[in-house]
Amino acid sequence: MSLKIRGMAPLIQVFDMPASLAFYRDKLGFEVVQTSGQGDHSGWAMLRLNDAVIMLNTMYEDQDRPAIPDPVRKNNHSDTALYFGCPDVNAAYDYLLSKGIRVEKPYKTGYGYYAIDLTDPDGYYLCFQWPAE
């Protein structure tokens, strides 16, 4: 017998929840499905876009949050990558551009996928990809 798994929801730490929600919800189109209860200033939020689920959690309690993000910590986020299955990479590229997101043109990966990639406000790497036909 094997594990029966239906999805996955990575949890990432964010510096500024309102900025992260503005990016994931307002730019990428994720829907907020649950929060810890303080709207855009919640300490935790679960978001969904079609079959993709992601959870955001603030790095600091409000009273402990520094004025600006620690650049070392933000740089360390570059080793975290979130890959999203995206059947129409070209349409995603056009959509992201229309939302004012800087993104390079789609490219073919060395493993046979078309992809676009970008980083979120906290420096996490996001890739939208689909097998090349």
Backbone as JSON Lines, residues from 0, in Angstrom:
{"i":0,"aa":"M","n":[0.84,-1.17,0.0],"ca":[0.0,0.0,0.0],"c":[0.89,1.25,0.0]}
{"i":1,"aa":"S","n":[0.44,2.29,-0.67],"ca":[1.21,3.54,-0.69],"c":[0.38,4.66,-0.07]}
{"i":2,"aa":"L","n":[1.04,5.78,0.17],"ca":[0.33,6.95,0.67],"c":[-0.67,7.43,-0.36]}
{"i":3,"aa":"K","n":[-1.79,7.92,0.09],"ca":[-2.76,8.53,-0.8],"c":[-2.7,10.03,-0.55]}
{"i":4,"aa":"I","n":[-2.15,10.75,-1.5],"ca":[-1.97,12.19,-1.36],"c":[-2.8,12.9,-2.44]}
{"i":5,"aa":"R","n":[-3.44,13.97,-2.05],"ca":[-4.24,14.76,-2.99],"c":[-3.82,16.22,-2.87]}
{"i":6,"aa":"G","n":[-2.69,16.52,-3.44],"ca":[-2.23,17.9,-3.44],"c":[-1.14,18.17,-2.42]}
{"i":7,"aa":"M","n":[-0.67,19.38,-2.47],"ca":[0.37,19.83,-1.58],"c":[0.21,21.34,-1.42]}
{"i":8,"aa":"A","n":[0.5,21.87,-0.25],"ca":[0.39,23.3,0.0],"c":[1.66,23.78,0.69]}
{"i":9,"aa":"P","n":[2.65,24.24,-0.07],"ca":[3.86,24.75,0.57],"c":[3.56,25.99,1.39]}
{"i":10,"aa":"L","n":[4.27,26.13,2.49],"ca":[4.17,27.3,3.36],"c":[5.46,28.09,3.22]}
{"i":11,"aa":"I","n":[5.34,29.36,2.87],"ca":[6.54,30.2,2.76],"c":[6.4,31.38,3.72]}
{"i":12,"aa":"Q","n":[7.53,31.8,4.26],"ca":[7.58,32.93,5.17],"c":[7.69,34.22,4.36]}
{"i":13,"aa":"V","n":[6.86,35.22,4.68],"ca":[6.87,36.49,3.97],"c":[7.14,37.63,4.94]}
{"i":14,"aa":"F","n":[7.76,38.67,4.43],"ca":[8.08,39.83,5.26],"c":[6.87,40.74,5.44]}
{"i":15,"aa":"D","n":[6.15,40.99,4.36],"ca":[5.06,41.96,4.35],"c":[3.83,41.3,3.76]}
{"i":16,"aa":"M","n":[2.9,40.86,4.61],"ca":[1.72,40.13,4.13],"c":[0.9,40.95,3.14]}
{"i":17,"aa":"P","n":[0.62,42.23,3.38],"ca":[-0.15,42.97,2.38],"c":[0.54,43.0,1.01]}
{"i":18,"aa":"A","n":[1.86,43.14,0.98],"ca":[2.59,43.14,-0.3],"c":[2.53,41.77,-0.95]}
{"i":19,"aa":"S","n":[2.65,40.71,-0.16],"ca":[2.58,39.36,-0.72],"c":[1.19,39.05,-1.25]}
{"i":20,"aa":"L","n":[0.15,39.46,-0.52],"ca":[-1.21,39.25,-1.01],"c":[-1.46,40.07,-2.27]}
{"i":21,"aa":"A","n":[-0.94,41.28,-2.32],"ca":[-1.09,42.09,-3.53],"c":[-0.45,41.4,-4.73]}
{"i":22,"aa":"F","n":[0.65,40.7,-4.51],"ca":[1.33,39.99,-5.59],"c":[0.57,38.72,-5.97]}
{"i":23,"aa":"Y","n":[0.36,37.83,-5.01],"ca":[-0.25,36.52,-5.32],"c":[-1.73,36.65,-5.68]}
{"i":24,"aa":"R","n":[-2.46,37.48,-4.97],"ca":[-3.9,37.62,-5.21],"c":[-4.18,38.58,-6.37]}
{"i":25,"aa":"D","n":[-3.66,39.79,-6.26],"ca":[-4.03,40.84,-7.21],"c":[-3.28,40.76,-8.54]}
{"i":26,"aa":"K","n":[-2.06,40.26,-8.51],"ca":[-1.28,40.15,-9.76],"c":[-1.4,38.76,-10.38]}
{"i":27,"aa":"L","n":[-1.17,37.7,-9.6],"ca":[-1.19,36.35,-10.16],"c":[-2.6,35.77,-10.25]}
{"i":28,"aa":"G","n":[-3.53,36.28,-9.46],"ca":[-4.91,35.81,-9.55],"c":[-5.31,34.74,-8.57]}
{"i":29,"aa":"F","n":[-4.5,34.47,-7.54],"ca":[-4.87,33.51,-6.51],"c":[-6.05,34.05,-5.71]}
{"i":30,"aa":"E","n":[-6.88,33.15,-5.21],"ca":[-8.0,33.49,-4.35],"c":[-7.6,33.2,-2.91]}
{"i":31,"aa":"V","n":[-7.88,34.13,-2.02],"ca":[-7.65,33.88,-0.6],"c":[-8.8,33.02,-0.1]}
{"i":32,"aa":"V","n":[-8.48,31.81,0.37],"ca":[-9.53,30.9,0.83],"c":[-9.63,30.84,2.35]}
{"i":33,"aa":"Q","n":[-8.59,31.26,3.05],"ca":[-8.63,31.27,4.51],"c":[-7.5,32.14,5.02]}
{"i":34,"aa":"T","n":[-7.74,32.84,6.14],"ca":[-6.69,33.62,6.8],"c":[-6.81,33.42,8.3]}
{"i":35,"aa":"S","n":[-5.84,33.97,9.0],"ca":[-5.9,33.92,10.47],"c":[-6.85,34.99,11.01]}
{"i":36,"aa":"G","n":[-7.48,35.77,10.13],"ca":[-8.57,36.61,10.56],"c":[-8.4,38.11,10.54]}
{"i":37,"aa":"Q","n":[-7.29,38.62,10.08],"ca":[-7.08,40.07,10.09],"c":[-7.01,40.64,8.67]}
{"i":38,"aa":"G","n":[-7.68,40.04,7.73],"ca":[-7.68,40.52,6.34],"c":[-6.28,40.53,5.77]}
{"i":39,"aa":"D","n":[-5.94,41.62,5.07],"ca":[-4.61,41.71,4.45],"c":[-3.48,41.74,5.47]}
{"i":40,"aa":"H","n":[-3.79,42.01,6.73],"ca":[-2.77,42.07,7.78],"c":[-2.73,40.8,8.62]}
{"i":41,"aa":"S","n":[-3.31,39.73,8.09],"ca":[-3.26,38.44,8.78],"c":[-1.83,37.94,8.87]}
{"i":42,"aa":"G","n":[-1.57,37.12,9.84],"ca":[-0.25,36.51,9.98],"c":[-0.1,35.27,9.11]}
{"i":43,"aa":"W","n":[-1.24,34.72,8.66],"ca":[-1.23,33.5,7.85],"c":[-2.37,33.57,6.85]}
{"i":44,"aa":"A","n":[-2.14,33.07,5.65],"ca":[-3.18,33.02,4.62],"c":[-2.97,31.8,3.73]}
{"i":45,"aa":"M","n":[-4.08,31.19,3.33],"ca":[-4.04,30.11,2.35],"c":[-4.68,30.64,1.08]}
{"i":46,"aa":"L","n":[-3.98,30.4,-0.05],"ca":[-4.47,30.89,-1.34],"c":[-4.56,29.73,-2.32]}
{"i":47,"aa":"R","n":[-5.47,29.86,-3.28],"ca":[-5.67,28.81,-4.27],"c":[-5.86,29.45,-5.65]}
{"i":48,"aa":"L","n":[-5.26,28.81,-6.64],"ca":[-5.48,29.15,-8.04],"c":[-5.64,27.83,-8.78]}
{"i":49,"aa":"N","n":[-6.87,27.54,-9.18],"ca":[-7.19,26.24,-9.78],"c":[-6.78,25.14,-8.8]}
{"i":50,"aa":"D","n":[-5.85,24.26,-9.18],"ca":[-5.44,23.17,-8.3],"c":[-4.21,23.49,-7.45]}
{"i":51,"aa":"A","n":[-3.66,24.68,-7.59],"ca":[-2.46,25.06,-6.84],"c":[-2.85,25.76,-5.55]}
{"i":52,"aa":"V","n":[-2.23,25.34,-4.45],"ca":[-2.47,25.93,-3.14],"c":[-1.12,26.35,-2.57]}
{"i":53,"aa":"I","n":[-1.1,27.53,-1.96],"ca":[0.11,28.02,-1.3],"c":[-0.33,28.69,0.0]}
{"i":54,"aa":"M","n":[0.51,28.57,1.01],"ca":[0.24,29.24,2.28],"c":[1.35,30.25,2.54]}
{"i":55,"aa":"L","n":[0.95,31.41,3.03],"ca":[1.87,32.48,3.38],"c":[1.81,32.69,4.88]}
{"i":56,"aa":"N","n":[2.95,32.88,5.5],"ca":[3.02,33.13,6.93],"c":[4.03,34.26,7.16]}
{"i":57,"aa":"T","n":[3.68,35.21,8.0],"ca":[4.6,36.31,8.25],"c":[5.82,35.82,9.03]}
{"i":58,"aa":"M","n":[6.98,36.38,8.7],"ca":[8.23,36.01,9.37],"c":[8.27,36.51,10.8]}
{"i":59,"aa":"Y","n":[7.6,37.63,11.05],"ca":[7.7,38.29,12.35],"c":[6.31,38.6,12.89]}
{"i":60,"aa":"E","n":[6.18,38.6,14.21],"ca":[4.99,39.18,14.82],"c":[5.07,40.68,14.58]}
{"i":61,"aa":"D","n":[3.92,41.35,14.52],"ca":[3.89,42.77,14.19],"c":[4.85,43.6,15.03]}
{"i":62,"aa":"Q","n":[4.9,43.36,16.33],"ca":[5.74,44.16,17.22],"c":[7.24,43.88,17.04]}
{"i":63,"aa":"D","n":[7.58,42.77,16.39],"ca":[8.99,42.39,16.21],"c":[9.51,42.66,14.8]}
{"i":64,"aa":"R","n":[8.64,43.1,13.91],"ca":[9.01,43.27,12.51],"c":[9.93,44.48,12.33]}
{"i":65,"aa":"P","n":[11.11,44.26,11.73],"ca":[12.0,45.39,11.46],"c":[11.43,46.29,10.36]}
{"i":66,"aa":"A","n":[11.99,47.46,10.2],"ca":[11.48,48.42,9.21],"c":[11.68,47.94,7.77]}
{"i":67,"aa":"I","n":[12.77,47.23,7.55],"ca":[13.05,46.72,6.19],"c":[13.46,45.25,6.29]}
{"i":68,"aa":"P","n":[13.26,44.5,5.18],"ca":[13.67,43.08,5.21],"c":[15.18,42.93,5.35]}
{"i":69,"aa":"D","n":[15.59,41.88,6.0],"ca":[17.0,41.54,6.11],"c":[17.46,41.06,4.74]}
{"i":70,"aa":"P","n":[18.39,41.76,4.08],"ca":[18.81,41.36,2.73],"c":[19.43,39.97,2.68]}
{"i":71,"aa":"V","n":[20.11,39.55,3.73],"ca":[20.7,38.21,3.75],"c":[19.6,37.16,3.74]}
{"i":72,"aa":"R","n":[18.59,37.38,4.56],"ca":[17.47,36.43,4.61],"c":[16.75,36.38,3.26]}
{"i":73,"aa":"K","n":[16.51,37.54,2.66],"ca":[15.84,37.58,1.36],"c":[16.67,36.86,0.31]}
{"i":74,"aa":"N","n":[17.97,37.07,0.31],"ca":[18.84,36.36,-0.64],"c":[18.79,34.86,-0.44]}
{"i":75,"aa":"N","n":[18.63,34.42,0.8],"ca":[18.54,32.98,1.08],"c":[17.29,32.35,0.49]}
{"i":76,"aa":"H","n":[16.27,33.14,0.21],"ca":[15.05,32.61,-0.39],"c":[15.26,32.18,-1.83]}
{"i":77,"aa":"S","n":[16.34,32.59,-2.44],"ca":[16.58,32.23,-3.84],"c":[16.8,30.72,-4.0]}
{"i":78,"aa":"D","n":[16.99,30.01,-2.91],"ca":[17.15,28.56,-3.04],"c":[15.82,27.81,-2.89]}
{"i":79,"aa":"T","n":[14.73,28.57,-2.81],"ca":[13.4,27.97,-2.76],"c":[12.7,28.24,-4.09]}
{"i":80,"aa":"A","n":[12.25,27.18,-4.74],"ca":[11.6,27.31,-6.04],"c":[10.23,26.66,-6.0]}
{"i":81,"aa":"L","n":[9.24,27.36,-6.53],"ca":[7.89,26.83,-6.64],"c":[7.57,26.69,-8.12]}
{"i":82,"aa":"Y","n":[7.29,25.47,-8.56],"ca":[6.98,25.19,-9.95],"c":[5.49,24.95,-10.1]}
{"i":83,"aa":"F","n":[4.87,25.65,-11.01],"ca":[3.45,25.52,-11.26],"c":[3.22,24.93,-12.64]}
{"i":84,"aa":"G","n":[2.36,23.91,-12.74],"ca":[1.95,23.39,-14.04],"c":[1.08,24.42,-14.73]}
{"i":85,"aa":"C","n":[1.46,24.82,-15.92],"ca":[0.79,25.92,-16.63],"c":[0.65,25.53,-18.11]}
{"i":86,"aa":"P","n":[-0.51,25.01,-18.51],"ca":[-0.66,24.48,-19.87],"c":[-0.43,25.49,-21.0]}
{"i":87,"aa":"D","n":[-0.65,26.78,-20.76],"ca":[-0.45,27.79,-21.8],"c":[0.54,28.84,-21.31]}
{"i":88,"aa":"V","n":[1.81,28.53,-21.44],"ca":[2.87,29.41,-20.95],"c":[2.84,30.76,-21.66]}
{"i":89,"aa":"N","n":[2.55,30.77,-22.96],"ca":[2.49,32.04,-23.7],"c":[1.38,32.94,-23.18]}
{"i":90,"aa":"A","n":[0.22,32.37,-22.9],"ca":[-0.88,33.16,-22.34],"c":[-0.52,33.67,-20.95]}
{"i":91,"aa":"A","n":[0.16,32.84,-20.16],"ca":[0.59,33.26,-18.83],"c":[1.56,34.43,-18.95]}
{"i":92,"aa":"Y","n":[2.47,34.35,-19.9],"ca":[3.43,35.44,-20.14],"c":[2.69,36.74,-20.44]}
{"i":93,"aa":"D","n":[1.73,36.68,-21.37],"ca":[0.95,37.88,-21.72],"c":[0.18,38.41,-20.52]}
{"i":94,"aa":"Y","n":[-0.41,37.51,-19.75],"ca":[-1.17,37.89,-18.56],"c":[-0.27,38.61,-17.56]}
{"i":95,"aa":"L","n":[0.89,38.03,-17.27],"ca":[1.8,38.64,-16.31],"c":[2.26,40.02,-16.77]}
{"i":96,"aa":"L","n":[2.56,40.16,-18.05],"ca":[2.93,41.47,-18.58],"c":[1.8,42.47,-18.39]}
{"i":97,"aa":"S","n":[0.55,42.03,-18.63],"ca":[-0.59,42.93,-18.49],"c":[-0.79,43.38,-17.05]}
{"i":98,"aa":"K","n":[-0.28,42.62,-16.1],"ca":[-0.37,42.97,-14.68],"c":[0.84,43.77,-14.21]}
{"i":99,"aa":"G","n":[1.73,44.11,-15.14],"ca":[2.9,44.92,-14.8],"c":[4.04,44.14,-14.18]}
{"i":100,"aa":"I","n":[4.04,42.84,-14.35],"ca":[5.11,42.0,-13.8],"c":[6.2,41.85,-14.84]}
{"i":101,"aa":"R","n":[7.42,42.13,-14.45],"ca":[8.56,41.97,-15.35],"c":[8.9,40.49,-15.44]}
{"i":102,"aa":"V","n":[8.84,39.96,-16.65],"ca":[9.12,38.55,-16.87],"c":[9.76,38.41,-18.25]}
{"i":103,"aa":"E","n":[10.75,37.54,-18.33],"ca":[11.39,37.27,-19.62],"c":[10.47,36.43,-20.49]}
{"i":104,"aa":"K","n":[10.72,36.44,-21.79],"ca":[9.91,35.66,-22.72],"c":[10.02,34.17,-22.4]}
{"i":105,"aa":"P","n":[8.99,33.39,-22.76],"ca":[9.04,31.95,-22.53],"c":[10.26,31.33,-23.21]}
{"i":106,"aa":"Y","n":[10.77,30.29,-22.58],"ca":[11.94,29.59,-23.11],"c":[11.74,28.08,-22.95]}
{"i":107,"aa":"K","n":[12.53,27.31,-23.66],"ca":[12.48,25.85,-23.54],"c":[13.59,25.43,-22.59]}
{"i":108,"aa":"T","n":[13.22,24.66,-21.57],"ca":[14.2,24.2,-20.59],"c":[15.04,23.06,-21.16]}
{"i":109,"aa":"G","n":[16.09,22.72,-20.47],"ca":[16.92,21.59,-20.86],"c":[16.25,20.26,-20.64]}
{"i":110,"aa":"Y","n":[15.14,20.24,-19.92],"ca":[14.42,18.99,-19.67],"c":[13.11,18.91,-20.47]}
{"i":111,"aa":"G","n":[12.97,19.79,-21.49],"ca":[11.87,19.65,-22.44],"c":[10.56,20.33,-22.07]}
{"i":112,"aa":"Y","n":[10.6,21.38,-21.27],"ca":[9.4,22.13,-20.91],"c":[9.52,23.55,-21.45]}
{"i":113,"aa":"Y","n":[8.37,24.18,-21.75],"ca":[8.34,25.62,-21.97],"c":[8.1,26.25,-20.62]}
{"i":114,"aa":"A","n":[8.76,27.37,-20.36],"ca":[8.69,27.96,-19.02],"c":[8.87,29.47,-19.05]}
{"i":115,"aa":"I","n":[8.35,30.08,-18.02],"ca":[8.67,31.46,-17.68],"c":[8.95,31.47,-16.18]}
{"i":116,"aa":"D","n":[9.79,32.39,-15.75],"ca":[10.08,32.44,-14.33],"c":[10.23,33.87,-13.85]}
{"i":117,"aa":"L","n":[10.03,34.02,-12.56],"ca":[10.09,35.33,-11.93],"c":[10.31,35.12,-10.44]}
{"i":118,"aa":"T","n":[10.46,36.21,-9.7],"ca":[10.56,36.11,-8.25],"c":[9.44,36.92,-7.62]}
{"i":119,"aa":"D","n":[9.03,36.5,-6.43],"ca":[7.98,37.22,-5.72],"c":[8.62,38.32,-4.85]}
{"i":120,"aa":"P","n":[7.82,39.1,-4.13],"ca":[8.39,40.2,-3.33],"c":[9.42,39.77,-2.29]}
{"i":121,"aa":"D","n":[9.4,38.51,-1.88],"ca":[10.35,38.03,-0.88],"c":[11.55,37.31,-1.48]}
{"i":122,"aa":"G","n":[11.64,37.28,-2.8],"ca":[12.78,36.65,-3.45],"c":[12.61,35.18,-3.74]}
{"i":123,"aa":"Y","n":[11.42,34.62,-3.55],"ca":[11.18,33.22,-3.9],"c":[11.05,33.1,-5.42]}
{"i":124,"aa":"Y","n":[11.65,32.05,-5.97],"ca":[11.64,31.79,-7.41],"c":[10.34,31.06,-7.78]}
{"i":125,"aa":"L","n":[9.64,31.59,-8.78],"ca":[8.42,30.95,-9.28],"c":[8.62,30.6,-10.75]}
{"i":126,"aa":"C","n":[8.23,29.39,-11.12],"ca":[8.34,28.95,-12.51],"c":[6.99,28.42,-12.95]}
{"i":127,"aa":"F","n":[6.52,28.9,-14.1],"ca":[5.29,28.42,-14.71],"c":[5.72,27.65,-15.94]}
{"i":128,"aa":"Q","n":[5.38,26.36,-15.98],"ca":[5.94,25.51,-17.04],"c":[4.95,24.45,-17.5]}
{"i":129,"aa":"W","n":[5.24,23.89,-18.71],"ca":[4.43,22.81,-19.27],"c":[5.28,22.06,-20.26]}
{"i":130,"aa":"P","n":[5.09,20.74,-20.39],"ca":[5.9,19.98,-21.35],"c":[5.76,20.53,-22.78]}
{"i":131,"aa":"A","n":[6.91,20.65,-23.45],"ca":[6.9,21.09,-24.85],"c":[6.35,19.95,-25.7]}
{"i":132,"aa":"E","n":[5.54,20.27,-26.66],"ca":[4.94,19.22,-27.5],"c":[5.78,19.0,-28.73]}
